[in-house]
Every structure is written in C-alpha cells, then in structure tokens.
C-alpha cells in the first residue's frame, strides 16, 4: 500500500463525523420528545386534578359492568349473531362465563355465555332449580332492588322469577331466551331503559361444580359513555389535544377533541424521503400503532395499564399523516385515595420530525462538505509528500550510479521539516561515500608512485647479492625473489599505466564524427584477430554524428573486443552493434561467453577486478584494467558502461552522450 493510499485510508476515518452527528441528532430528538412528553404529562396531571376539583361525574372505583352502544338491532333469541360486533369486548365472569351489555334508545340488552361440559337441567319453578344449573340476576334502581332465579329444563323461551318481595317499579318476572350447544348454554334478555337501572348482578351456578352459595351474584355498577363528562372535558381540555377518560377497567367513559394536525403549508411538510429517513434512522422507539383504539370502547394500551397501576406513563406512536407522530400521556385519577379512572391525553405533532429531519440533513450536508475538503487536503498533502520522497529516491539512485558521487545538488536540503533533515543526512552521507570512493580510485596511482623506490632498492639489493656470490643452495631462493620482484614491478607499472590513462582520457580532445564510421572501422579490423570466431556487425543506415573522441572510443572497443575474444570459445560468435538513443548512442559488444556471476556485475568496471583465473607462477597476473578503461571512456563522454547476461552469452554496452563542447577563448 502506497503512502497516498494509506493517507486516503486515514481520510476515510473522517466518516466517523456523520456517524457522530447522527447519534447527536438522535439524542437531540430524544430530548425533544422527553420535553414534550413532560409537558403533556403536566397537562394530564392538571386535568385529572381539575376533574376532581370541579366534582365531575367520574366513574366509580372498582369493577363495573360496561354497557356498550348497540350499533345494530338486537333480537332476543338466545343466539350470539347480533352480539358479534361487540364480542371482542366481552367481560369475563368467573372461569366459565362472559357477559355483554348493550343498549339502544329503548332497551338494555344482556347476554351471558356459559361454557360447561356437564349439564343438569331444571325449570325456575321447579323446587330442585337451586340444585340444577341456574343464574341469579340482581338489578337495582336507586333504592329498589330485586333478585331473580333463571333456569331452564330445555332450550327456548324461559322466565326469570323474582326471589325477593315486590320492589317498586322493578318487575317480578323477566322473559328470557335460553339456548344450548355442545359446549354450554347462552341466555339473553332485555329490560326497559325506563327502569333506570344503576346496578346489575349476575351469578352463574353450575351444579356439577358443587356451588355452596346458589343465591350469590356479582353485582357491579352499570357504566356507559357519559356525555356529561365529555362536556366537562371539553371545557377543561387544552387545545389541539384529544382527551379521553377511562374507567378503572379501561372502559371509555368520555372523550373530547380530535387528532388534528395544525395547518402547515405544503412546502414545509416533509416528503416521503424525509419521512423514510425519520422512521428508519431517528424514530426507532415508536410504539406499535393501534388503529382500533380510535373508536374502541375499551382502551387497553401499555400506558393505560401503567396509569391504572398508579404511575403516569407516556408513549409515542406513528400518526396517520406522513411524518407525524402522536404523543399519548396517561394519568391516574384518584380521589380520597381511590382510583376512579385514567385521563388519557393524545397530541399529534409534526414539529419533532421536522426539527429532527432538518437537523439531520443539515448535519449530513455539513459533514459531506467537511469530508470533501478534508479528503482533498489530505490527498494534496499525500501527493506532495510522495513527490518529495520520489525526489529523494531519485537523487539517491543517481548518486549510486555515480559510485557515491553526487550529480548536482541534493534536493530538499533547504526544507525545514523532517524530510529536510533526512535530505541533509543523505547529502552528508553521500559526500563521505564520494570522498572515500575518490580515495580508492586514486589509491592505485598513489601506491604505484610510492612503491617505485622500495622496488628499486629490493632489486638492486638482489643484484648485489648475486654479484657477491651466494652458495649454490641459496640460488633457488634468489631466483624466487627476483621473480617476485618482477611480478611486483609489473603490478606497479600497470597501476602507473592506469593513472596515465586516466590523465590521457581526461585530456582527450573531441570532434564531430560519425560513430557509424568509427564502429565499422573497428569491426573490420577485428575480423583478422578473431580467428575462427564469427563477427556480426549491426549498424544503422543513417549517420550517428556525435561530439566525441574517436580515439578513446576505439580504445574502449579494443578493450571490450580483447575481453570478448578471451572468453569466446573457438568457433563462437561476437556481435558489434551501434544503436542511436534519445540522448546519445549505445555501442554494444556481445559474445558467446560464460554468464557473469551476479555478485560481480556491479564491480566489473572497477580497477584491479578480473574474472580470469589466477596467473600461474612465472606469468604476469591479469590486472583487470580493460573494463576500467571502458568505464573511464564512457564517463568521459557523460555516459555509462554496463554488462548483462543475454540468452546465450554476455553483452557489454557503452552508453555515450558526447563530450561537452569547449568555447573558444
């Protein structure tokens, strides 16, 4: 991974900004909700207290029987078809029965559905009726009360007979319908609303259960939707809020207001995308929307159950309109320590989603802009840093090509940052390396000069020993010493020759010549020296004119040819080629020689380096100056010398750029 890619990866870390902003907006939206919920809870508490203070007709504490409004005509026939719309809100009675009350303009209807697997039948007039399956009904109107025995020996019409003495306007007999099925029986009856019943008792007694109290009944007050309480609510309820009062059993007793959103211009209403963003990213805690609660006689919601337990509660639900929410707050109504119901306030709102969406979109746009700017700045910084590092790398590689000598000023040495310190360290390092390389390069000439005198002393001493006369057994040692001195002298002369060649090459004069003629002339001269080896010459058709020293180039080719011939086996091949380049020309001499060892390819053109086998005693050692001369010639022409292995041999290349032209004084 490049430095630019790494910095780009670091730039991607700025993506944490929109995530943090999203969490911040969610927190803000939560705080807004909590503030609005606390305000609505305060309104609900005030309303609950006001209902108590104004002595509103609150529902009684404890359990009651709720009378629903009959939306369809009810026929008293003992069957449950007419009661089907009201059956979801049937009220349990014990473990076997459910009762339902309904009313219209004239009648109060009652039905009870009893589930039992065993039956014991008897009519109400039978003396054994109390021992059979029967119902005890109790009705009361103001101070008057009456109990009735209701039983039947067979399905069909039956009569409930009074058990108590005559009680005011209350009848002594009630007609009813008794129907049975495989799972139990059902009883249905109706009473005139003119009786103004305020309490109703029901007792279901199954003979198979062994009931010890056959005359008992569960008597509760009768409750119904109260228009008077609704008018009181309308007077006390705050604007824009729907208020409902529920009984301790969560039955709807009164209601006022509607879930109507304030008028908002269409341009300020959130679109479908904003609504989707709000529902998906922000409003994650909305409760389930219960559409049936709109007109249901019983409001069984979590916040209502919490309020019935004595604790105020709130809930948020999705509204019917797009991007709207409904806040519900339930507050218990207590009077003298008794729970008389719950006041439920519901307030629709679009402000919270609007504010949250606006904050979120504003934050996203800002984060996106900051991300673009930060990414652009980091990319620009990475590009500039990469460019500066490449300049350092290229300078180091150029210095390596020049044997540690710097080619021009080192880059970035004026920079004041860490890269500037690194560049100055590199520059000092290459200065030291270049100086040491120059010392090694001139060491041969210095040694050759310093060794001349000691060699002459040793040689004259050996001559004096020879003239002084040595015993015969010392002659071999004298001969070996003379041989060693001769070889050492050859080495000193070679080093001197190298120094002389360096001076000669440095002083060579240049002229404009056609390299094609120079290379062709050398190649023709080599044909007679190659023996049985073949020479292939590749020359361009067009002239290659350069400002060079033809003698030095010919001398370098001679060294390359001598080296190639010595390594090419008899019958092998040699190839001399001249190729123009964009900045000069390449002269290549390839031969069918053994491949170059990888460890020596960087040192072949140094002085006193040779790949040939060590000389045998009595022979002059090979000093490895030929390729060194080739390199000097190439450098004199601002070029370089290189060697590489090819498919079936070795190729040496002399890259030439030409000598600089001298101005006339």
C-alpha positions as CSV (number, residue, x, y, z in Angstrom):
1,X,0.0,0.0,0.0
2,X,1.5,3.3,-1.0
3,X,1.8,6.3,1.2
4,X,-1.0,8.1,-0.7
5,X,-3.3,5.1,-0.2
6,X,-2.6,5.0,3.5
7,X,-3.3,8.7,3.9
8,X,-6.5,8.2,1.9
9,X,-7.5,5.4,4.3
10,X,-6.8,7.8,7.2
11,X,-9.0,10.3,5.4
12,X,-11.8,7.8,5.4
13,X,-11.8,7.9,9.2
14,X,-13.5,11.3,8.8
15,X,-16.6,9.3,8.0
16,X,-16.9,9.0,11.8
17,X,-18.1,12.6,11.7
18,X,-21.5,12.0,10.2
19,X,-22.0,8.9,12.4
20,X,-21.3,11.0,15.5
21,X,-23.6,13.7,14.1
22,X,-26.3,11.1,13.5
23,X,-26.0,9.9,17.2
24,X,-26.2,13.5,18.3
25,X,-29.3,14.2,16.3
26,X,-30.9,11.1,17.7
27,X,-30.1,12.2,21.2
28,X,-31.5,15.7,20.5
29,X,-34.6,14.1,19.1
30,X,-34.9,12.1,22.3
31,X,-34.5,15.2,24.4
32,X,-37.2,17.0,22.4
33,X,-39.5,14.1,22.9
34,X,-38.9,13.9,26.6
35,X,-39.5,17.6,26.9
36,X,-42.8,17.4,25.0
37,X,-43.8,14.3,27.0
38,X,-43.1,16.0,30.3
39,X,-45.2,19.0,29.2
40,X,-48.1,16.7,28.2
41,X,-47.8,14.7,31.5
42,X,-48.1,18.0,33.4
43,X,-51.2,18.9,31.4
44,X,-52.7,15.5,32.1
45,X,-52.0,15.8,35.8
46,X,-53.6,19.2,35.9
47,X,-56.6,17.9,34.0
48,X,-57.0,14.9,36.4
49,X,-56.9,17.2,39.4
50,X,-59.4,19.6,37.8
51,X,-61.9,16.8,37.2
52,X,-61.8,16.0,40.9
53,X,-62.0,19.7,42.0
54,X,-65.0,20.5,39.8
55,X,-66.7,17.3,41.0
56,X,-67.1,15.9,37.5
57,X,-69.2,12.7,37.2
58,X,-66.2,10.4,37.4
59,X,-66.6,6.6,37.1
60,X,-66.8,4.8,40.4
61,X,-63.8,3.0,41.9
62,X,-63.6,-0.8,41.5
63,X,-65.1,-3.2,38.9
64,X,-68.1,-2.3,36.9
65,X,-70.3,-3.6,34.1
66,X,-69.8,-1.6,30.9
67,X,-72.8,-1.1,28.7
68,X,-71.9,-0.8,25.0
69,X,-73.9,1.0,22.4
70,X,-75.7,-1.4,20.1
71,X,-74.9,-0.3,16.5
72,X,-77.2,-3.0,15.0
73,X,-80.6,-4.1,16.2
74,X,-80.5,-6.9,18.7
75,X,-83.1,-9.7,18.7
76,X,-83.6,-11.6,21.9
77,X,-83.4,-15.2,20.6
78,X,-80.6,-16.7,22.7
79,X,-78.1,-16.7,19.8
80,X,-74.9,-14.7,19.5
81,X,-75.2,-13.5,15.9
82,X,-76.4,-10.0,16.9
83,X,-73.6,-9.7,19.5
84,X,-70.7,-10.5,17.2
85,X,-69.6,-6.8,16.7
86,X,-69.4,-6.4,20.5
87,X,-67.9,-9.8,21.3
88,X,-64.2,-8.5,21.3
89,X,-65.0,-6.5,24.4
90,X,-67.0,-9.2,26.3
91,X,-66.5,-9.0,30.1
92,X,-65.3,-12.2,31.9
93,X,-67.3,-13.6,34.8
94,X,-65.6,-16.2,36.8
95,X,-63.8,-19.0,34.9
96,X,-66.8,-20.3,32.9
97,X,-68.7,-17.3,31.6
98,X,-68.6,-14.0,29.7
99,X,-71.3,-11.3,29.8
100,X,-72.1,-8.4,27.5
101,X,-74.4,-5.4,27.9
102,X,-75.7,-3.3,25.2
103,X,-78.3,-0.6,24.9
104,X,-80.3,1.3,22.3
105,X,-82.9,4.0,22.7
106,X,-85.4,1.7,24.5
107,X,-83.8,-1.4,25.8
108,X,-80.9,-2.6,27.9
109,X,-79.8,-6.0,26.5
110,X,-78.0,-8.6,28.5
111,X,-76.4,-11.9,27.4
112,X,-74.3,-14.4,29.2
113,X,-72.4,-17.2,27.6
114,X,-71.5,-20.1,29.9
115,X,-69.1,-22.8,29.0
116,X,-69.5,-26.1,30.8
117,X,-69.1,-29.7,29.7
118,X,-71.8,-31.2,32.1
119,X,-75.3,-30.0,32.4
120,X,-78.1,-30.5,35.0
121,X,-81.4,-29.0,33.8
122,X,-84.5,-27.8,35.7
123,X,-87.1,-25.0,35.3
124,X,-87.0,-22.0,37.5
125,X,-90.4,-23.0,39.0
126,X,-89.1,-26.5,39.9
127,X,-88.3,-27.0,43.6
128,X,-84.9,-28.5,42.5
129,X,-84.0,-25.5,40.5
130,X,-81.4,-24.4,43.0
131,X,-79.7,-27.8,42.7
132,X,-79.6,-27.6,38.9
133,X,-77.7,-25.2,36.5
134,X,-79.2,-21.7,37.1
135,X,-78.5,-18.0,37.0
136,X,-79.1,-15.4,39.8
137,X,-79.8,-12.0,38.4
138,X,-79.8,-8.9,40.6
139,X,-81.0,-5.4,39.4
140,X,-81.3,-2.2,41.3
141,X,-82.6,1.2,40.6
142,X,-81.9,3.8,43.2
143,X,-83.2,2.3,46.5
144,X,-85.2,-0.6,44.8
145,X,-83.5,-3.9,44.3
146,X,-84.7,-7.4,43.2
147,X,-83.1,-10.8,42.6
148,X,-84.3,-13.3,40.0
149,X,-83.8,-17.0,39.5
150,X,-83.3,-18.0,35.9
151,X,-83.2,-21.7,34.9
152,X,-84.5,-23.9,32.1
153,X,-85.1,-27.6,31.6
154,X,-84.9,-27.2,27.8
155,X,-83.7,-24.7,25.2
156,X,-86.1,-21.9,24.3
157,X,-88.1,-19.2,26.0
158,X,-88.0,-19.1,29.7
159,X,-88.8,-16.7,32.6
160,X,-86.7,-15.4,35.4
161,X,-88.8,-15.3,38.6
162,X,-88.3,-12.8,41.5
163,X,-86.8,-14.2,44.7
164,X,-87.5,-11.1,46.8
165,X,-90.8,-9.3,47.7
166,X,-92.1,-6.7,45.3
167,X,-89.6,-3.8,44.9
168,X,-91.1,-0.6,43.5
169,X,-91.1,-0.4,39.7
170,X,-88.9,-3.4,39.2
171,X,-90.8,-6.4,37.5
172,X,-91.4,-9.7,39.3
173,X,-90.7,-11.7,36.1
174,X,-88.4,-11.2,33.2
175,X,-88.7,-13.0,29.9
176,X,-85.5,-14.5,28.5
177,X,-84.2,-16.9,25.9
178,X,-82.1,-20.0,26.8
179,X,-80.1,-21.8,24.1
180,X,-77.7,-24.6,24.4
181,X,-74.9,-26.1,22.3
182,X,-72.3,-28.8,22.8
183,X,-70.1,-26.6,24.9
184,X,-72.6,-24.9,27.2
185,X,-75.5,-22.6,27.2
186,X,-76.3,-19.0,26.4
187,X,-79.0,-16.7,28.0
188,X,-80.3,-13.5,26.5
189,X,-82.8,-11.0,27.9
190,X,-83.7,-7.3,27.7
191,X,-85.0,-4.7,30.2
192,X,-86.7,-1.3,29.5
193,X,-84.3,1.6,29.9
194,X,-87.1,3.4,31.7
195,X,-86.2,1.3,34.8
196,X,-83.0,3.5,35.1
197,X,-81.0,0.6,36.4
198,X,-77.8,1.6,38.1
199,X,-76.5,-1.8,39.4
200,X,-76.6,-5.3,37.9
201,X,-75.7,-8.6,39.4
202,X,-75.0,-11.9,37.7
203,X,-74.4,-15.2,39.4
204,X,-73.6,-18.3,37.3
205,X,-74.1,-21.5,39.2
206,X,-73.1,-24.9,37.7
207,X,-74.5,-27.9,39.6
208,X,-71.5,-30.1,38.6
209,X,-69.2,-27.7,40.3
210,X,-70.9,-28.1,43.7
211,X,-71.7,-24.4,44.4
212,X,-72.2,-23.8,48.2
213,X,-73.8,-20.4,47.6
214,X,-76.5,-20.9,45.0
215,X,-78.1,-17.4,45.6
216,X,-74.9,-15.3,45.2
217,X,-74.4,-12.8,42.4
218,X,-71.6,-10.5,41.3
219,X,-73.2,-7.1,41.5
220,X,-71.5,-4.1,39.9
221,X,-72.4,-0.6,38.9
222,X,-73.5,-0.2,35.3
223,X,-71.4,2.2,33.3
224,X,-71.8,3.7,29.9
225,X,-70.3,6.5,27.8
226,X,-71.0,9.8,29.7
227,X,-72.0,12.8,27.6
228,X,-72.0,14.9,30.8
229,X,-68.4,14.0,31.5
230,X,-67.5,14.7,27.9
231,X,-68.9,18.2,28.1
232,X,-66.9,18.7,31.2
233,X,-63.7,17.5,29.4
234,X,-64.4,19.8,26.5
235,X,-64.4,22.7,28.9
236,X,-61.2,21.7,30.6
237,X,-59.2,20.1,27.8
238,X,-56.2,22.0,26.2
239,X,-56.3,22.9,22.5
240,X,-55.0,20.5,19.9
241,X,-55.3,17.5,22.2
242,X,-57.7,14.6,22.3
243,X,-58.7,13.8,25.8
244,X,-60.3,10.5,27.0
245,X,-61.4,9.4,30.4
246,X,-61.3,5.7,31.1
247,X,-62.8,3.7,33.9
248,X,-60.7,1.6,36.3
249,X,-61.3,-1.2,33.9
250,X,-60.1,0.9,30.9
251,X,-63.6,1.4,29.5
252,X,-64.1,4.6,27.6
253,X,-66.3,7.0,29.7
254,X,-65.8,10.3,28.0
255,X,-63.9,11.9,25.0
256,X,-63.3,15.3,23.5
257,X,-61.1,16.7,20.8
258,X,-59.6,15.1,17.7
259,X,-56.2,14.1,16.5
260,X,-55.9,17.0,14.1
261,X,-52.5,18.3,12.9
262,X,-52.0,22.1,12.8
263,X,-52.3,23.6,9.3
264,X,-48.9,23.6,7.6
265,X,-48.0,24.9,4.2
266,X,-47.4,22.1,1.7
267,X,-43.9,23.4,1.1
268,X,-42.9,22.9,4.7
269,X,-44.3,19.4,5.0
270,X,-41.8,16.7,4.9
271,X,-41.7,14.5,1.8
272,X,-41.7,10.7,1.6
273,X,-37.9,10.6,1.7
274,X,-37.7,12.7,4.8
275,X,-40.4,10.6,6.4
276,X,-38.5,7.4,5.5
277,X,-35.3,8.8,7.0
278,X,-37.1,9.8,10.2
279,X,-38.7,6.4,10.6
280,X,-35.6,4.5,9.7
281,X,-32.8,6.5,11.3
282,X,-34.3,8.6,14.1
283,X,-37.7,7.4,15.4
284,X,-36.6,3.9,16.4
285,X,-38.6,3.9,19.6
286,X,-42.1,4.4,18.2
287,X,-44.7,2.1,19.8
288,X,-47.0,-0.1,17.7
289,X,-49.8,1.9,16.1
290,X,-53.2,0.6,17.2
291,X,-55.7,2.0,14.8
292,X,-58.6,0.1,16.6
293,X,-58.2,2.4,19.6
294,X,-59.9,5.2,17.7
295,X,-63.5,4.0,18.4
296,X,-63.0,1.1,20.7
297,X,-65.0,1.1,23.9
298,X,-62.0,-0.3,25.8
299,X,-58.6,1.3,25.6
300,X,-56.2,-1.5,26.6
301,X,-52.8,0.2,25.9
302,X,-49.5,-0.2,27.8
303,X,-49.5,3.4,29.1
304,X,-53.1,3.0,30.3
305,X,-52.2,-0.2,32.2
306,X,-49.3,1.7,33.7
307,X,-51.6,4.5,34.8
308,X,-54.1,2.1,36.2
309,X,-51.3,0.8,38.3
310,X,-50.8,4.3,39.7
311,X,-47.9,5.5,37.6
312,X,-48.1,8.2,34.9
313,X,-46.9,6.9,31.5
314,X,-46.3,8.2,28.0
315,X,-46.0,6.6,24.6
316,X,-45.1,7.7,21.1
317,X,-46.8,6.3,18.1
318,X,-46.7,6.9,14.4
319,X,-49.5,9.2,13.2
320,X,-51.8,8.7,10.4
321,X,-50.4,11.6,8.4
322,X,-47.0,11.3,6.8
323,X,-44.1,12.2,9.1
324,X,-46.4,12.8,12.0
325,X,-46.3,11.2,15.5
326,X,-48.8,11.0,18.3
327,X,-47.7,11.5,21.9
328,X,-50.0,9.8,24.5
329,X,-49.9,10.6,28.2
330,X,-51.9,8.6,30.7
331,X,-52.5,10.0,34.3
332,X,-54.5,8.2,37.0
333,X,-57.5,10.0,38.5
334,X,-57.5,9.5,42.3
335,X,-60.0,10.8,44.8
336,X,-59.5,10.2,48.5
337,X,-57.0,7.5,47.8
338,X,-59.2,5.6,45.4
339,X,-58.6,5.1,41.7
340,X,-61.5,6.4,39.7
341,X,-60.0,6.0,36.3
342,X,-57.4,7.4,33.9
343,X,-57.3,10.5,31.8
344,X,-55.6,9.9,28.5
345,X,-54.2,12.8,26.5
346,X,-53.1,12.3,22.9
347,X,-51.4,15.1,21.0
348,X,-50.4,14.8,17.3
349,X,-47.2,16.5,16.2
350,X,-45.1,17.1,13.2
351,X,-42.7,19.5,14.8
352,X,-40.4,16.9,16.3
353,X,-39.9,15.0,13.0
354,X,-39.5,18.3,11.1
355,X,-36.8,19.6,13.5
356,X,-35.0,16.2,13.6
357,X,-35.0,15.9,9.8
358,X,-33.8,19.4,9.3
359,X,-31.0,18.9,11.8
360,X,-30.0,15.6,10.3
361,X,-30.0,16.8,6.7
362,X,-28.1,19.9,7.7
363,X,-25.6,17.9,9.6
364,X,-25.2,15.4,6.7
365,X,-24.6,18.2,4.2
366,X,-22.0,19.9,6.5
367,X,-20.3,16.6,7.2
368,X,-20.2,15.8,3.5
369,X,-18.6,19.2,2.7
370,X,-16.1,18.8,5.5
371,X,-15.3,15.3,4.3
372,X,-14.7,16.5,0.8
373,X,-12.4,19.3,2.0
374,X,-10.5,17.1,4.4
375,X,-10.1,14.4,1.8
376,X,-8.9,16.9,-0.8
377,X,-6.4,18.4,1.6
378,X,-5.1,15.0,2.7
379,X,-4.9,13.9,-1.0
380,X,-3.0,17.1,-1.9
381,X,-0.7,16.6,1.1
382,X,-0.1,12.9,0.2
383,X,0.7,13.8,-3.4
384,X,3.2,16.5,-2.4
385,X,4.8,14.2,0.2
386,X,5.0,11.4,-2.4
387,X,6.6,13.8,-4.9
388,X,9.2,14.9,-2.3
389,X,10.0,11.4,-1.4
390,X,10.5,10.4,-5.0
391,X,12.9,13.3,-5.5
392,X,15.0,11.9,-2.6
393,X,14.8,8.4,-4.0
394,X,15.9,9.6,-7.5
395,X,18.8,11.6,-6.1
396,X,19.9,8.6,-4.1
397,X,19.7,6.3,-7.1
398,X,21.7,8.8,-9.2
399,X,24.4,9.0,-6.6
400,X,24.5,5.2,-6.6
401,X,25.0,5.2,-10.3
402,X,27.9,7.6,-10.0
403,X,29.7,5.4,-7.4
404,X,28.6,7.5,-4.5
405,X,29.4,10.9,-6.1
406,X,26.6,13.4,-6.1
407,X,25.4,14.6,-9.5
408,X,24.3,18.1,-8.8
409,X,22.8,19.5,-5.6
410,X,20.9,17.1,-3.3
411,X,17.2,18.0,-3.2
412,X,15.2,19.2,-0.2
413,X,18.3,20.3,1.8
414,X,16.7,23.7,2.4
415,X,13.4,22.2,3.8
416,X,12.9,22.8,7.5
417,X,10.8,19.7,8.2
418,X,11.8,16.1,8.9
419,X,12.3,15.4,5.2
420,X,14.8,18.3,5.1
421,X,16.7,16.7,7.9
422,X,16.7,13.4,6.1
423,X,17.9,15.0,2.9
424,X,20.7,16.8,4.7
425,X,21.7,13.5,6.3
426,X,21.7,11.8,2.9
427,X,23.8,14.6,1.4
428,X,26.4,14.3,4.2
429,X,26.4,10.5,3.8
430,X,27.0,10.7,0.0
431,X,29.7,13.3,0.5
432,X,31.6,10.9,2.8
433,X,31.0,8.0,0.4
434,X,32.0,10.0,-2.6
435,X,35.2,11.1,-0.9
436,X,36.1,7.6,0.1
437,X,35.4,6.4,-3.4
438,X,37.7,9.1,-4.9
439,X,40.4,8.0,-2.4
440,X,40.0,4.4,-3.5
441,X,40.0,5.4,-7.2
442,X,43.3,7.3,-6.8
443,X,44.9,4.8,-4.5
444,X,46.4,2.8,-7.3
445,X,48.3,5.8,-8.8
446,X,49.5,6.8,-5.3
447,X,50.7,3.3,-4.5
448,X,52.5,2.9,-7.8
449,X,54.3,6.1,-7.1
450,X,55.2,5.2,-3.6
451,X,56.3,1.6,-4.5
452,X,58.8,2.6,-7.2
453,X,61.6,3.4,-4.8
454,X,61.2,0.3,-2.5
455,X,61.1,-1.9,-5.5
456,X,64.3,-0.4,-6.9
457,X,66.0,-0.9,-3.5
458,X,65.0,-4.5,-3.4
459,X,66.0,-5.1,-7.0
460,X,69.5,-3.5,-6.5
461,X,70.0,-5.5,-3.3
462,X,69.2,-8.7,-5.1
463,X,71.7,-7.7,-7.8
464,X,74.3,-7.0,-5.2
465,X,73.7,-10.4,-3.6
466,X,74.1,-12.1,-6.9
467,X,77.4,-10.3,-7.6
468,X,78.6,-11.1,-4.1
469,X,78.4,-14.8,-4.7
470,X,76.0,-17.0,-2.9
471,X,76.3,-20.7,-2.0
472,X,74.7,-22.9,-4.6
473,X,71.9,-23.9,-2.2
474,X,70.8,-20.2,-2.0
475,X,70.5,-19.7,-5.7
476,X,66.8,-21.0,-5.9
477,X,65.8,-18.6,-3.2
478,X,67.4,-15.7,-5.1
479,X,65.6,-16.7,-8.3
480,X,62.3,-16.8,-6.5
481,X,62.9,-13.4,-5.0
482,X,63.8,-12.0,-8.4
483,X,60.6,-13.5,-9.9
484,X,58.5,-11.9,-7.1
485,X,60.2,-8.6,-7.6
486,X,59.5,-8.8,-11.4
487,X,55.8,-9.5,-10.8
488,X,55.5,-6.7,-8.2
489,X,57.2,-4.4,-10.7
490,X,54.6,-5.4,-13.4
491,X,51.8,-4.6,-11.0
492,X,53.3,-1.2,-10.2
493,X,53.7,-0.5,-13.9
494,X,50.1,-1.5,-14.5
495,X,48.9,0.8,-11.8
496,X,51.0,3.6,-13.3
497,X,49.6,2.9,-16.7
498,X,46.1,3.2,-15.3
499,X,46.9,6.5,-13.8
500,X,48.5,7.6,-17.0
501,X,45.4,6.5,-18.9
502,X,43.1,8.4,-16.6
503,X,45.1,11.6,-17.3
504,X,45.2,10.8,-21.0
505,X,41.5,10.2,-21.1
506,X,40.8,13.4,-19.2
507,X,42.9,15.4,-21.7
508,X,41.5,13.9,-24.8
509,X,40.1,16.3,-27.4
510,X,36.7,15.8,-29.1
511,X,35.4,16.3,-32.6
512,X,32.2,15.8,-34.5
513,X,32.4,12.3,-36.0
514,X,30.1,9.7,-37.4
515,X,30.0,6.9,-35.0
516,X,29.0,4.5,-37.7
517,X,32.3,5.0,-39.4
518,X,34.2,4.6,-36.1
519,X,32.4,1.3,-35.2
520,X,32.6,0.0,-38.8
521,X,36.3,0.6,-38.9
522,X,37.0,-1.1,-35.6
523,X,34.8,-4.1,-36.6
524,X,36.6,-4.6,-39.9
525,X,40.0,-4.5,-38.0
526,X,38.8,-7.2,-35.5
527,X,37.9,-9.7,-38.2
528,X,41.5,-10.7,-38.7
529,X,42.1,-11.0,-35.0
530,X,39.0,-13.2,-34.2
531,X,40.4,-16.3,-35.8
532,X,37.6,-18.9,-36.4
533,X,35.1,-16.9,-34.4
534,X,32.3,-15.1,-36.4
535,X,31.7,-11.4,-36.1
536,X,28.3,-9.9,-36.7
537,X,28.0,-6.1,-37.2
538,X,24.7,-4.2,-36.8
539,X,24.9,-0.6,-37.8
540,X,22.1,2.0,-38.5
541,X,21.6,3.2,-42.1
542,X,21.7,6.8,-41.1
543,X,24.8,8.5,-39.8
544,X,25.1,8.9,-36.0
545,X,27.0,12.1,-35.6
546,X,28.3,13.0,-32.1
547,X,30.9,15.2,-30.5
548,X,33.3,12.6,-29.2
549,X,36.9,11.5,-29.1
550,X,37.1,8.7,-31.7
551,X,40.5,7.5,-30.3
552,X,39.0,6.9,-26.9
553,X,36.0,5.1,-28.3
554,X,38.2,2.9,-30.4
555,X,40.4,2.2,-27.4
556,X,37.3,1.2,-25.3
557,X,36.2,-1.0,-28.2
558,X,39.6,-2.6,-28.3
559,X,39.4,-3.4,-24.6
560,X,35.9,-4.9,-25.0
561,X,37.0,-6.9,-28.0
562,X,40.0,-8.3,-26.2
563,X,37.8,-9.2,-23.3
564,X,35.2,-10.8,-25.5
565,X,37.8,-12.8,-27.6
566,X,39.4,-14.2,-24.4
567,X,36.1,-15.6,-23.1
568,X,34.6,-16.7,-26.5
569,X,35.3,-20.4,-27.3
570,X,36.7,-21.3,-30.7
571,X,34.0,-21.3,-33.4
572,X,31.9,-19.0,-31.3
573,X,30.3,-15.7,-32.3
574,X,30.7,-12.0,-31.5
575,X,28.3,-9.2,-32.3
576,X,29.1,-5.5,-32.5
577,X,26.1,-3.1,-32.7
578,X,25.5,0.6,-32.7
579,X,22.1,1.9,-31.7
580,X,21.1,5.6,-31.5
581,X,19.2,6.6,-28.3
582,X,17.2,9.6,-27.3
583,X,20.2,11.2,-25.5
584,X,23.1,9.7,-27.5
585,X,24.0,6.2,-28.7
586,X,24.8,2.7,-27.4
587,X,27.7,0.7,-28.6
588,X,27.2,-2.9,-27.7
589,X,29.6,-5.8,-28.0
590,X,28.1,-9.2,-27.2
591,X,29.9,-12.5,-27.2
592,X,29.2,-16.2,-26.6
593,X,31.0,-16.2,-23.3
594,X,30.1,-17.7,-19.9
595,X,27.4,-15.8,-17.9
596,X,28.5,-13.2,-15.5
597,X,28.3,-14.0,-11.8
598,X,25.5,-11.9,-10.2
599,X,27.8,-10.8,-7.4
600,X,30.3,-9.3,-9.8
601,X,28.1,-7.4,-12.2
602,X,28.3,-4.2,-10.1
603,X,32.1,-4.4,-9.8
604,X,33.2,-5.5,-13.3
605,X,34.2,-2.0,-14.3
606,X,36.3,-1.2,-11.2
607,X,40.1,-1.2,-11.5
608,X,42.1,-4.3,-10.5
609,X,39.0,-6.5,-10.8
610,X,39.2,-9.6,-13.1
611,X,37.2,-12.7,-13.6
612,X,40.1,-14.6,-15.1
613,X,41.8,-17.4,-13.2
614,X,44.8,-16.5,-11.1
615,X,48.1,-16.5,-13.1
616,X,50.4,-19.4,-12.8
617,X,53.9,-18.9,-11.3
618,X,56.1,-17.2,-13.8
619,X,53.3,-15.4,-15.6
620,X,52.2,-11.8,-15.2
621,X,48.9,-11.5,-13.4
622,X,45.9,-10.0,-15.1
623,X,45.2,-6.6,-13.5
624,X,41.6,-6.1,-14.7
625,X,42.3,-2.6,-16.2
626,X,40.5,-3.2,-19.5
627,X,36.9,-2.7,-18.4
628,X,38.1,0.0,-16.0
629,X,39.3,1.9,-19.1
630,X,36.0,1.3,-20.8
631,X,34.2,2.9,-17.8
632,X,36.5,5.9,-17.8
633,X,35.9,6.4,-21.5
634,X,32.1,6.2,-21.0
635,X,32.2,8.6,-18.1
636,X,34.4,11.0,-20.1
637,X,31.6,11.1,-22.7
638,X,29.0,11.7,-19.9
639,X,27.7,8.1,-20.3
640,X,28.0,4.8,-18.5
641,X,29.2,1.3,-19.1
642,X,27.2,-1.8,-18.2
643,X,27.2,-5.5,-18.7
644,X,24.4,-8.1,-18.6
645,X,23.7,-11.7,-19.4
646,X,21.8,-12.5,-22.5
647,X,20.2,-15.7,-23.8
648,X,23.4,-17.4,-24.9
649,X,26.2,-15.1,-23.9
650,X,27.2,-11.7,-22.4
651,X,26.6,-8.2,-23.7
652,X,28.7,-5.1,-22.7
653,X,27.2,-1.7,-23.5
654,X,28.9,1.6,-23.8
655,X,26.4,4.4,-23.5
656,X,27.7,7.7,-24.9
657,X,26.2,11.1,-24.7
658,X,29.1,13.1,-26.1
659,X,31.7,15.4,-24.8
660,X,30.9,19.0,-23.9
661,X,31.9,21.5,-26.4
662,X,34.6,23.9,-25.4
663,X,34.2,27.5,-26.1
664,X,37.0,29.4,-27.8
665,X,38.6,32.0,-25.6
